[in-house]
Amino acid sequence: MKFRNTRQRALLQKESENMRDFFSAEDFYLIILKKMPHIGIATVYRFLKESVKESQLHSYSCDKKIVYSNSKNNHCHYICQKCGKKQHVDIINIDSIRKSIKGSICHFQIDVHGICEECEKKTK
């Protein structure tokens, strides 16, 4: 589906390129709303969906929400099985995964589960 070049689309494109971190649709909508008060959230959702489809944005699941990024960063979590604490972790080297995939990797998301250091101390 080809979108028309409108003022709304131009603003959405420009602002998505300016985003430097992971962001939710709601966060993005609030930024856009300040610059274009009459834009609807459905327009923002359509833009984000199409941008992901066109690989201009990347989407990840985080805390049962979809977050977006305009870079090919990975999005990885370490989740404690006892207390449920979740932290973001950077995984830089995925050579072993890359070797087992026939094709290219655009971006990835990994959830690693275990017992955090604090919970391990409590059980000793």
LOLORO-457704 format. One record per atom (N, C-alpha, C, CB): residue in three letters; atom name; x, y, z negated. Coordinates in steps of 0.2 Angstrom, whole numbers, plus 5000, padded with zeros to 4 digits. Glycine has a CB too. Layout:
BEGIN
+------+------+------+------+------+
| rest | atom |    x |    y |    z |
+------+------+------+------+------+
|  ALA |   CA |    X |    Y |    Z |
...
+------+------+------+------+------+
END
This chain:
BEGIN
+------+------+------+------+------+
| rest | atom |    x |    y |    z |
+------+------+------+------+------+
|  MET |    N | 5004 | 4994 | 5000 |
|  MET |   CA | 5000 | 5000 | 5000 |
|  MET |    C | 5004 | 5006 | 5000 |
|  MET |   CB | 4995 | 5000 | 4994 |
|  LYS |    N | 5003 | 5011 | 5005 |
|  LYS |   CA | 5007 | 5017 | 5005 |
|  LYS |    C | 5004 | 5022 | 5002 |
|  LYS |   CB | 5009 | 5018 | 5013 |
|  PHE |    N | 5007 | 5026 | 4997 |
|  PHE |   CA | 5004 | 5032 | 4994 |
|  PHE |    C | 5005 | 5038 | 4998 |
|  PHE |   CB | 5006 | 5032 | 4987 |
|  ARG |    N | 5001 | 5043 | 4997 |
|  ARG |   CA | 5002 | 5049 | 5000 |
|  ARG |    C | 5006 | 5053 | 4996 |
|  ARG |   CB | 4995 | 5053 | 5001 |
|  ASN |    N | 5010 | 5058 | 4999 |
|  ASN |   CA | 5014 | 5062 | 4995 |
|  ASN |    C | 5010 | 5068 | 4993 |
|  ASN |   CB | 5020 | 5065 | 5000 |
|  THR |    N | 5008 | 5068 | 4987 |
|  THR |   CA | 5004 | 5073 | 4984 |
|  THR |    C | 5009 | 5077 | 4978 |
|  THR |   CB | 4998 | 5070 | 4981 |
|  ARG |    N | 5006 | 5082 | 4976 |
|  ARG |   CA | 5009 | 5086 | 4970 |
|  ARG |    C | 5010 | 5081 | 4964 |
|  ARG |   CB | 5006 | 5092 | 4969 |
|  GLN |    N | 5005 | 5078 | 4963 |
|  GLN |   CA | 5005 | 5073 | 4957 |
|  GLN |    C | 5010 | 5068 | 4958 |
|  GLN |   CB | 4998 | 5070 | 4957 |
|  ARG |    N | 5010 | 5065 | 4964 |
|  ARG |   CA | 5015 | 5059 | 4965 |
|  ARG |    C | 5022 | 5062 | 4965 |
|  ARG |   CB | 5014 | 5056 | 4972 |
|  ALA |    N | 5023 | 5068 | 4967 |
|  ALA |   CA | 5030 | 5071 | 4967 |
|  ALA |    C | 5032 | 5073 | 4960 |
|  ALA |   CB | 5030 | 5078 | 4971 |
|  LEU |    N | 5028 | 5075 | 4956 |
|  LEU |   CA | 5029 | 5076 | 4949 |
|  LEU |    C | 5030 | 5070 | 4945 |
|  LEU |   CB | 5023 | 5080 | 4945 |
|  LEU |    N | 5026 | 5065 | 4946 |
|  LEU |   CA | 5027 | 5058 | 4943 |
|  LEU |    C | 5034 | 5055 | 4945 |
|  LEU |   CB | 5022 | 5053 | 4945 |
|  GLN |    N | 5036 | 5056 | 4951 |
|  GLN |   CA | 5042 | 5053 | 4954 |
|  GLN |    C | 5048 | 5057 | 4950 |
|  GLN |   CB | 5043 | 5054 | 4961 |
|  LYS |    N | 5048 | 5063 | 4950 |
|  LYS |   CA | 5053 | 5068 | 4947 |
|  LYS |    C | 5054 | 5066 | 4940 |
|  LYS |   CB | 5052 | 5075 | 4949 |
|  GLU |    N | 5048 | 5066 | 4936 |
|  GLU |   CA | 5049 | 5065 | 4929 |
|  GLU |    C | 5051 | 5057 | 4928 |
|  GLU |   CB | 5042 | 5066 | 4926 |
|  SER |    N | 5049 | 5053 | 4932 |
|  SER |   CA | 5051 | 5046 | 4930 |
|  SER |    C | 5059 | 5045 | 4931 |
|  SER |   CB | 5048 | 5041 | 4935 |
|  GLU |    N | 5062 | 5049 | 4936 |
|  GLU |   CA | 5069 | 5049 | 4937 |
|  GLU |    C | 5073 | 5052 | 4932 |
|  GLU |   CB | 5070 | 5052 | 4944 |
|  ASN |    N | 5069 | 5057 | 4928 |
|  ASN |   CA | 5073 | 5060 | 4923 |
|  ASN |    C | 5073 | 5056 | 4916 |
|  ASN |   CB | 5069 | 5067 | 4922 |
|  MET |    N | 5069 | 5051 | 4916 |
|  MET |   CA | 5068 | 5047 | 4910 |
|  MET |    C | 5075 | 5044 | 4908 |
|  MET |   CB | 5062 | 5042 | 4910 |
|  ARG |    N | 5078 | 5044 | 4902 |
|  ARG |   CA | 5084 | 5041 | 4901 |
|  ARG |    C | 5084 | 5035 | 4896 |
|  ARG |   CB | 5089 | 5047 | 4898 |
|  ASP |    N | 5078 | 5033 | 4894 |
|  ASP |   CA | 5078 | 5028 | 4890 |
|  ASP |    C | 5071 | 5024 | 4892 |
|  ASP |   CB | 5077 | 5030 | 4882 |
|  PHE |    N | 5070 | 5018 | 4888 |
|  PHE |   CA | 5064 | 5015 | 4889 |
|  PHE |    C | 5058 | 5019 | 4887 |
|  PHE |   CB | 5064 | 5008 | 4885 |
|  PHE |    N | 5052 | 5018 | 4891 |
|  PHE |   CA | 5047 | 5023 | 4889 |
|  PHE |    C | 5040 | 5019 | 4891 |
|  PHE |   CB | 5047 | 5029 | 4893 |
|  SER |    N | 5035 | 5020 | 4887 |
|  SER |   CA | 5028 | 5017 | 4888 |
|  SER |    C | 5024 | 5022 | 4893 |
|  SER |   CB | 5025 | 5016 | 4881 |
|  ALA |    N | 5019 | 5019 | 4895 |
|  ALA |   CA | 5015 | 5023 | 4900 |
|  ALA |    C | 5012 | 5029 | 4896 |
|  ALA |   CB | 5009 | 5018 | 4903 |
|  GLU |    N | 5010 | 5028 | 4890 |
|  GLU |   CA | 5007 | 5033 | 4886 |
|  GLU |    C | 5012 | 5039 | 4884 |
|  GLU |   CB | 5005 | 5030 | 4879 |
|  ASP |    N | 5018 | 5037 | 4883 |
|  ASP |   CA | 5024 | 5042 | 4882 |
|  ASP |    C | 5025 | 5046 | 4888 |
|  ASP |   CB | 5030 | 5038 | 4880 |
|  PHE |    N | 5025 | 5042 | 4894 |
|  PHE |   CA | 5026 | 5046 | 4900 |
|  PHE |    C | 5020 | 5050 | 4902 |
|  PHE |   CB | 5027 | 5040 | 4906 |
|  TYR |    N | 5014 | 5048 | 4901 |
|  TYR |   CA | 5008 | 5052 | 4902 |
|  TYR |    C | 5008 | 5058 | 4898 |
|  TYR |   CB | 5001 | 5048 | 4900 |
|  LEU |    N | 5010 | 5058 | 4891 |
|  LEU |   CA | 5011 | 5064 | 4887 |
|  LEU |    C | 5016 | 5069 | 4890 |
|  LEU |   CB | 5012 | 5062 | 4880 |
|  ILE |    N | 5021 | 5067 | 4893 |
|  ILE |   CA | 5026 | 5071 | 4896 |
|  ILE |    C | 5023 | 5075 | 4902 |
|  ILE |   CB | 5032 | 5067 | 4898 |
|  ILE |    N | 5019 | 5070 | 4907 |
|  ILE |   CA | 5016 | 5073 | 4913 |
|  ILE |    C | 5011 | 5078 | 4911 |
|  ILE |   CB | 5014 | 5067 | 4917 |
|  LEU |    N | 5007 | 5076 | 4906 |
|  LEU |   CA | 5001 | 5080 | 4904 |
|  LEU |    C | 5003 | 5088 | 4902 |
|  LEU |   CB | 4998 | 5077 | 4898 |
|  LYS |    N | 5009 | 5088 | 4900 |
|  LYS |   CA | 5011 | 5095 | 4898 |
|  LYS |    C | 5013 | 5099 | 4904 |
|  LYS |   CB | 5018 | 5095 | 4894 |
|  LYS |    N | 5014 | 5096 | 4910 |
|  LYS |   CA | 5016 | 5099 | 4916 |
|  LYS |    C | 5010 | 5100 | 4921 |
|  LYS |   CB | 5022 | 5096 | 4919 |
|  MET |    N | 5006 | 5095 | 4920 |
|  MET |   CA | 5000 | 5095 | 4925 |
|  MET |    C | 4994 | 5092 | 4920 |
|  MET |   CB | 5001 | 5090 | 4931 |
|  PRO |    N | 4990 | 5097 | 4917 |
|  PRO |   CA | 4985 | 5096 | 4912 |
|  PRO |    C | 4979 | 5092 | 4915 |
|  PRO |   CB | 4983 | 5102 | 4909 |
|  HIS |    N | 4978 | 5092 | 4921 |
|  HIS |   CA | 4972 | 5089 | 4924 |
|  HIS |    C | 4973 | 5082 | 4927 |
|  HIS |   CB | 4969 | 5093 | 4929 |
|  ILE |    N | 4979 | 5079 | 4926 |
|  ILE |   CA | 4980 | 5072 | 4928 |
|  ILE |    C | 4977 | 5067 | 4924 |
|  ILE |   CB | 4988 | 5071 | 4929 |
|  GLY |    N | 4975 | 5062 | 4927 |
|  GLY |   CA | 4972 | 5056 | 4923 |
|  GLY |    C | 4977 | 5051 | 4921 |
|  GLY |   CB | 4966 | 5054 | 4927 |
|  ILE |    N | 4976 | 5047 | 4916 |
|  ILE |   CA | 4980 | 5042 | 4914 |
|  ILE |    C | 4980 | 5036 | 4919 |
|  ILE |   CB | 4978 | 5039 | 4907 |
|  ALA |    N | 4974 | 5035 | 4922 |
|  ALA |   CA | 4974 | 5030 | 4927 |
|  ALA |    C | 4979 | 5032 | 4933 |
|  ALA |   CB | 4967 | 5030 | 4930 |
|  THR |    N | 4980 | 5038 | 4935 |
|  THR |   CA | 4985 | 5040 | 4940 |
|  THR |    C | 4992 | 5038 | 4938 |
|  THR |   CB | 4984 | 5047 | 4942 |
|  VAL |    N | 4993 | 5039 | 4932 |
|  VAL |   CA | 5000 | 5037 | 4929 |
|  VAL |    C | 5001 | 5030 | 4929 |
|  VAL |   CB | 5000 | 5040 | 4922 |
|  TYR |    N | 4996 | 5026 | 4927 |
|  TYR |   CA | 4996 | 5019 | 4927 |
|  TYR |    C | 4997 | 5016 | 4934 |
|  TYR |   CB | 4990 | 5015 | 4924 |
|  ARG |    N | 4993 | 5019 | 4939 |
|  ARG |   CA | 4994 | 5017 | 4946 |
|  ARG |    C | 5001 | 5018 | 4949 |
|  ARG |   CB | 4989 | 5020 | 4951 |
|  PHE |    N | 5004 | 5024 | 4947 |
|  PHE |   CA | 5011 | 5026 | 4949 |
|  PHE |    C | 5016 | 5021 | 4946 |
|  PHE |   CB | 5012 | 5033 | 4947 |
|  LEU |    N | 5015 | 5020 | 4940 |
|  LEU |   CA | 5020 | 5015 | 4936 |
|  LEU |    C | 5020 | 5008 | 4939 |
|  LEU |   CB | 5019 | 5015 | 4929 |
|  LYS |    N | 5014 | 5006 | 4941 |
|  LYS |   CA | 5013 | 4999 | 4944 |
|  LYS |    C | 5016 | 4999 | 4950 |
|  LYS |   CB | 5005 | 4997 | 4944 |
|  GLU |    N | 5015 | 5004 | 4955 |
|  GLU |   CA | 5017 | 5004 | 4961 |
|  GLU |    C | 5025 | 5005 | 4961 |
|  GLU |   CB | 5014 | 5009 | 4965 |
|  SER |    N | 5027 | 5009 | 4956 |
|  SER |   CA | 5035 | 5010 | 4956 |
|  SER |    C | 5038 | 5003 | 4954 |
|  SER |   CB | 5036 | 5015 | 4951 |
|  VAL |    N | 5035 | 4999 | 4950 |
|  VAL |   CA | 5038 | 4993 | 4948 |
|  VAL |    C | 5038 | 4988 | 4954 |
|  VAL |   CB | 5034 | 4990 | 4942 |
|  LYS |    N | 5032 | 4988 | 4958 |
|  LYS |   CA | 5032 | 4984 | 4964 |
|  LYS |    C | 5037 | 4986 | 4969 |
|  LYS |   CB | 5025 | 4985 | 4967 |
|  GLU |    N | 5039 | 4992 | 4969 |
|  GLU |   CA | 5044 | 4995 | 4974 |
|  GLU |    C | 5051 | 4995 | 4971 |
|  GLU |   CB | 5042 | 5002 | 4976 |
|  SER |    N | 5052 | 4992 | 4965 |
|  SER |   CA | 5058 | 4991 | 4962 |
|  SER |    C | 5061 | 4998 | 4960 |
|  SER |   CB | 5063 | 4987 | 4966 |
|  GLN |    N | 5057 | 5003 | 4960 |
|  GLN |   CA | 5060 | 5010 | 4958 |
|  GLN |    C | 5060 | 5010 | 4950 |
|  GLN |   CB | 5055 | 5016 | 4961 |
|  LEU |    N | 5056 | 5007 | 4947 |
|  LEU |   CA | 5056 | 5006 | 4940 |
|  LEU |    C | 5056 | 4999 | 4938 |
|  LEU |   CB | 5049 | 5010 | 4937 |
|  HIS |    N | 5058 | 4997 | 4932 |
|  HIS |   CA | 5058 | 4991 | 4929 |
|  HIS |    C | 5054 | 4990 | 4923 |
|  HIS |   CB | 5065 | 4988 | 4928 |
|  SER |    N | 5050 | 4985 | 4922 |
|  SER |   CA | 5046 | 4984 | 4917 |
|  SER |    C | 5048 | 4978 | 4912 |
|  SER |   CB | 5038 | 4983 | 4919 |
|  TYR |    N | 5047 | 4979 | 4906 |
|  TYR |   CA | 5049 | 4974 | 4901 |
|  TYR |    C | 5043 | 4974 | 4895 |
|  TYR |   CB | 5055 | 4976 | 4897 |
|  SER |    N | 5043 | 4969 | 4892 |
|  SER |   CA | 5038 | 4968 | 4886 |
|  SER |    C | 5042 | 4969 | 4880 |
|  SER |   CB | 5035 | 4961 | 4886 |
|  CYS |    N | 5039 | 4974 | 4876 |
|  CYS |   CA | 5042 | 4975 | 4869 |
|  CYS |    C | 5036 | 4977 | 4864 |
|  CYS |   CB | 5046 | 4982 | 4870 |
|  ASP |    N | 5036 | 4973 | 4859 |
|  ASP |   CA | 5031 | 4974 | 4854 |
|  ASP |    C | 5024 | 4974 | 4857 |
|  ASP |   CB | 5032 | 4980 | 4850 |
|  LYS |    N | 5023 | 4969 | 4861 |
|  LYS |   CA | 5016 | 4968 | 4864 |
|  LYS |    C | 5014 | 4974 | 4869 |
|  LYS |   CB | 5011 | 4966 | 4859 |
|  LYS |    N | 5019 | 4978 | 4871 |
|  LYS |   CA | 5017 | 4983 | 4875 |
|  LYS |    C | 5022 | 4983 | 4881 |
|  LYS |   CB | 5018 | 4990 | 4872 |
|  ILE |    N | 5020 | 4986 | 4887 |
|  ILE |   CA | 5025 | 4986 | 4892 |
|  ILE |    C | 5029 | 4992 | 4892 |
|  ILE |   CB | 5021 | 4986 | 4899 |
|  VAL |    N | 5035 | 4992 | 4893 |
|  VAL |   CA | 5039 | 4998 | 4893 |
|  VAL |    C | 5043 | 4998 | 4900 |
|  VAL |   CB | 5045 | 4998 | 4887 |
|  TYR |    N | 5045 | 5004 | 4902 |
|  TYR |   CA | 5048 | 5005 | 4908 |
|  TYR |    C | 5055 | 5008 | 4908 |
|  TYR |   CB | 5043 | 5009 | 4913 |
|  SER |    N | 5059 | 5007 | 4913 |
|  SER |   CA | 5065 | 5010 | 4913 |
|  SER |    C | 5067 | 5011 | 4921 |
|  SER |   CB | 5071 | 5005 | 4910 |
|  ASN |    N | 5070 | 5017 | 4922 |
|  ASN |   CA | 5072 | 5018 | 4929 |
|  ASN |    C | 5079 | 5016 | 4930 |
|  ASN |   CB | 5072 | 5026 | 4930 |
|  SER |    N | 5082 | 5012 | 4926 |
|  SER |   CA | 5089 | 5009 | 4927 |
|  SER |    C | 5088 | 5002 | 4926 |
|  SER |   CB | 5094 | 5012 | 4922 |
|  LYS |    N | 5093 | 4998 | 4929 |
|  LYS |   CA | 5092 | 4991 | 4928 |
|  LYS |    C | 5095 | 4988 | 4922 |
|  LYS |   CB | 5096 | 4988 | 4934 |
|  ASN |    N | 5094 | 4992 | 4916 |
|  ASN |   CA | 5096 | 4989 | 4910 |
|  ASN |    C | 5092 | 4983 | 4908 |
|  ASN |   CB | 5095 | 4995 | 4904 |
|  ASN |    N | 5096 | 4979 | 4904 |
|  ASN |   CA | 5092 | 4973 | 4901 |
|  ASN |    C | 5088 | 4975 | 4895 |
|  ASN |   CB | 5097 | 4967 | 4900 |
|  HIS |    N | 5084 | 4971 | 4893 |
|  HIS |   CA | 5080 | 4973 | 4887 |
|  HIS |    C | 5079 | 4966 | 4883 |
|  HIS |   CB | 5072 | 4975 | 4889 |
|  CYS |    N | 5083 | 4966 | 4878 |
|  CYS |   CA | 5084 | 4960 | 4874 |
|  CYS |    C | 5083 | 4961 | 4866 |
|  CYS |   CB | 5091 | 4957 | 4875 |
|  HIS |    N | 5080 | 4956 | 4863 |
|  HIS |   CA | 5078 | 4957 | 4856 |
|  HIS |    C | 5081 | 4951 | 4852 |
|  HIS |   CB | 5071 | 4957 | 4855 |
|  TYR |    N | 5083 | 4952 | 4846 |
|  TYR |   CA | 5085 | 4947 | 4841 |
|  TYR |    C | 5079 | 4947 | 4836 |
|  TYR |   CB | 5092 | 4948 | 4838 |
|  ILE |    N | 5075 | 4942 | 4835 |
|  ILE |   CA | 5070 | 4942 | 4830 |
|  ILE |    C | 5071 | 4937 | 4825 |
|  ILE |   CB | 5063 | 4940 | 4835 |
|  CYS |    N | 5070 | 4939 | 4819 |
|  CYS |   CA | 5071 | 4935 | 4813 |
|  CYS |    C | 5065 | 4930 | 4812 |
|  CYS |   CB | 5073 | 4939 | 4807 |
|  GLN |    N | 5066 | 4924 | 4811 |
|  GLN |   CA | 5060 | 4919 | 4810 |
|  GLN |    C | 5057 | 4920 | 4803 |
|  GLN |   CB | 5062 | 4912 | 4812 |
|  LYS |    N | 5061 | 4922 | 4799 |
|  LYS |   CA | 5058 | 4923 | 4792 |
|  LYS |    C | 5055 | 4929 | 4790 |
|  LYS |   CB | 5064 | 4922 | 4787 |
|  CYS |    N | 5058 | 4935 | 4791 |
|  CYS |   CA | 5055 | 4941 | 4790 |
|  CYS |    C | 5052 | 4945 | 4796 |
|  CYS |   CB | 5060 | 4946 | 4787 |
|  GLY |    N | 5053 | 4942 | 4802 |
|  GLY |   CA | 5050 | 4945 | 4808 |
|  GLY |    C | 5053 | 4952 | 4810 |
|  GLY |   CB | 5043 | 4947 | 4806 |
|  LYS |    N | 5059 | 4954 | 4807 |
|  LYS |   CA | 5062 | 4960 | 4809 |
|  LYS |    C | 5065 | 4959 | 4816 |
|  LYS |   CB | 5068 | 4961 | 4804 |
|  LYS |    N | 5064 | 4964 | 4820 |
|  LYS |   CA | 5066 | 4964 | 4827 |
|  LYS |    C | 5071 | 4969 | 4828 |
|  LYS |   CB | 5060 | 4964 | 4832 |
|  GLN |    N | 5076 | 4968 | 4832 |
|  GLN |   CA | 5081 | 4973 | 4834 |
|  GLN |    C | 5083 | 4972 | 4841 |
|  GLN |   CB | 5088 | 4973 | 4829 |
|  HIS |    N | 5085 | 4978 | 4844 |
|  HIS |   CA | 5087 | 4977 | 4851 |
|  HIS |    C | 5094 | 4976 | 4851 |
|  HIS |   CB | 5085 | 4984 | 4855 |
|  VAL |    N | 5096 | 4972 | 4856 |
|  VAL |   CA | 5103 | 4970 | 4857 |
|  VAL |    C | 5105 | 4971 | 4864 |
|  VAL |   CB | 5104 | 4962 | 4854 |
|  ASP |    N | 5111 | 4972 | 4865 |
|  ASP |   CA | 5114 | 4973 | 4872 |
|  ASP |    C | 5117 | 4966 | 4874 |
|  ASP |   CB | 5119 | 4979 | 4873 |
|  ILE |    N | 5115 | 4963 | 4879 |
|  ILE |   CA | 5119 | 4957 | 4882 |
|  ILE |    C | 5122 | 4960 | 4889 |
|  ILE |   CB | 5114 | 4951 | 4883 |
|  ILE |    N | 5128 | 4960 | 4889 |
|  ILE |   CA | 5132 | 4962 | 4895 |
|  ILE |    C | 5133 | 4957 | 4900 |
|  ILE |   CB | 5138 | 4966 | 4893 |
|  ASN |    N | 5136 | 4951 | 4897 |
|  ASN |   CA | 5139 | 4946 | 4901 |
|  ASN |    C | 5133 | 4940 | 4902 |
|  ASN |   CB | 5145 | 4943 | 4898 |
|  ILE |    N | 5131 | 4939 | 4908 |
|  ILE |   CA | 5126 | 4934 | 4909 |
|  ILE |    C | 5129 | 4929 | 4914 |
|  ILE |   CB | 5119 | 4937 | 4911 |
|  ASP |    N | 5135 | 4928 | 4914 |
|  ASP |   CA | 5138 | 4924 | 4920 |
|  ASP |    C | 5135 | 4917 | 4920 |
|  ASP |   CB | 5146 | 4924 | 4919 |
|  SER |    N | 5134 | 4914 | 4914 |
|  SER |   CA | 5132 | 4907 | 4914 |
|  SER |    C | 5125 | 4907 | 4917 |
|  SER |   CB | 5132 | 4904 | 4907 |
|  ILE |    N | 5121 | 4912 | 4916 |
|  ILE |   CA | 5114 | 4912 | 4919 |
|  ILE |    C | 5115 | 4913 | 4926 |
|  ILE |   CB | 5110 | 4917 | 4915 |
|  ARG |    N | 5119 | 4918 | 4928 |
|  ARG |   CA | 5119 | 4920 | 4935 |
|  ARG |    C | 5122 | 4914 | 4939 |
|  ARG |   CB | 5125 | 4926 | 4936 |
|  LYS |    N | 5126 | 4910 | 4936 |
|  LYS |   CA | 5128 | 4904 | 4940 |
|  LYS |    C | 5123 | 4899 | 4941 |
|  LYS |   CB | 5134 | 4900 | 4936 |
|  SER |    N | 5118 | 4898 | 4937 |
|  SER |   CA | 5113 | 4893 | 4938 |
|  SER |    C | 5107 | 4896 | 4942 |
|  SER |   CB | 5110 | 4891 | 4931 |
|  ILE |    N | 5107 | 4902 | 4945 |
|  ILE |   CA | 5102 | 4905 | 4949 |
|  ILE |    C | 5104 | 4906 | 4956 |
|  ILE |   CB | 5099 | 4912 | 4946 |
|  LYS |    N | 5100 | 4903 | 4960 |
|  LYS |   CA | 5101 | 4904 | 4967 |
|  LYS |    C | 5097 | 4910 | 4969 |
|  LYS |   CB | 5099 | 4898 | 4972 |
|  GLY |    N | 5101 | 4916 | 4970 |
|  GLY |   CA | 5098 | 4922 | 4972 |
|  GLY |    C | 5101 | 4927 | 4968 |
|  GLY |   CB | 5090 | 4922 | 4971 |
|  SER |    N | 5098 | 4933 | 4968 |
|  SER |   CA | 5101 | 4939 | 4964 |
|  SER |    C | 5096 | 4941 | 4958 |
|  SER |   CB | 5102 | 4945 | 4969 |
|  ILE |    N | 5099 | 4944 | 4953 |
|  ILE |   CA | 5096 | 4946 | 4947 |
|  ILE |    C | 5095 | 4954 | 4947 |
|  ILE |   CB | 5100 | 4944 | 4940 |
|  CYS |    N | 5089 | 4956 | 4947 |
|  CYS |   CA | 5088 | 4963 | 4946 |
|  CYS |    C | 5089 | 4966 | 4939 |
|  CYS |   CB | 5081 | 4965 | 4949 |
|  HIS |    N | 5085 | 4963 | 4935 |
|  HIS |   CA | 5086 | 4965 | 4928 |
|  HIS |    C | 5083 | 4959 | 4924 |
|  HIS |   CB | 5082 | 4971 | 4926 |
|  PHE |    N | 5084 | 4959 | 4917 |
|  PHE |   CA | 5082 | 4953 | 4913 |
|  PHE |    C | 5080 | 4955 | 4906 |
|  PHE |   CB | 5087 | 4948 | 4913 |
|  GLN |    N | 5076 | 4951 | 4903 |
|  GLN |   CA | 5073 | 4952 | 4896 |
|  GLN |    C | 5074 | 4945 | 4893 |
|  GLN |   CB | 5066 | 4954 | 4896 |
|  ILE |    N | 5077 | 4945 | 4887 |
|  ILE |   CA | 5078 | 4939 | 4883 |
|  ILE |    C | 5077 | 4941 | 4876 |
|  ILE |   CB | 5086 | 4937 | 4884 |
|  ASP |    N | 5073 | 4936 | 4873 |
|  ASP |   CA | 5072 | 4936 | 4866 |
|  ASP |    C | 5075 | 4930 | 4862 |
|  ASP |   CB | 5064 | 4935 | 4864 |
|  VAL |    N | 5080 | 4932 | 4858 |
|  VAL |   CA | 5084 | 4927 | 4854 |
|  VAL |    C | 5081 | 4927 | 4847 |
|  VAL |   CB | 5091 | 4930 | 4854 |
|  HIS |    N | 5079 | 4921 | 4845 |
|  HIS |   CA | 5076 | 4920 | 4838 |
|  HIS |    C | 5081 | 4916 | 4833 |
|  HIS |   CB | 5070 | 4915 | 4839 |
|  GLY |    N | 5081 | 4918 | 4827 |
|  GLY |   CA | 5085 | 4915 | 4822 |
|  GLY |    C | 5084 | 4918 | 4815 |
|  GLY |   CB | 5093 | 4917 | 4824 |
|  ILE |    N | 5088 | 4917 | 4811 |
|  ILE |   CA | 5087 | 4920 | 4804 |
|  ILE |    C | 5092 | 4925 | 4803 |
|  ILE |   CB | 5089 | 4914 | 4799 |
|  CYS |    N | 5090 | 4931 | 4801 |
|  CYS |   CA | 5094 | 4937 | 4800 |
|  CYS |    C | 5099 | 4936 | 4794 |
|  CYS |   CB | 5090 | 4944 | 4800 |
|  GLU |    N | 5104 | 4940 | 4794 |
|  GLU |   CA | 5109 | 4940 | 4789 |
|  GLU |    C | 5106 | 4941 | 4782 |
|  GLU |   CB | 5114 | 4945 | 4790 |
|  GLU |    N | 5101 | 4946 | 4781 |
|  GLU |   CA | 5098 | 4947 | 4775 |
|  GLU |    C | 5094 | 4941 | 4772 |
|  GLU |   CB | 5093 | 4953 | 4775 |
|  CYS |    N | 5090 | 4938 | 4777 |
|  CYS |   CA | 5086 | 4932 | 4775 |
|  CYS |    C | 5091 | 4926 | 4773 |
|  CYS |   CB | 5082 | 4930 | 4780 |
|  GLU |    N | 5096 | 4925 | 4777 |
|  GLU |   CA | 5101 | 4920 | 4775 |
|  GLU |    C | 5104 | 4921 | 4768 |
|  GLU |   CB | 5107 | 4920 | 4781 |
|  LYS |    N | 5106 | 4927 | 4766 |
|  LYS |   CA | 5108 | 4928 | 4760 |
|  LYS |    C | 5103 | 4926 | 4754 |
|  LYS |   CB | 5110 | 4936 | 4759 |
|  LYS |    N | 5097 | 4927 | 4756 |
|  LYS |   CA | 5092 | 4926 | 4751 |
|  LYS |    C | 5091 | 4918 | 4749 |
|  LYS |   CB | 5085 | 4929 | 4753 |
|  THR |    N | 5093 | 4914 | 4754 |
|  THR |   CA | 5092 | 4907 | 4754 |
|  THR |    C | 5098 | 4904 | 4751 |
|  THR |   CB | 5091 | 4904 | 4760 |
|  LYS |    N | 5104 | 4907 | 4750 |
|  LYS |   CA | 5110 | 4905 | 4747 |
|  LYS |    C | 5110 | 4905 | 4740 |
|  LYS |   CB | 5116 | 4908 | 4750 |
+------+------+------+------+------+
END
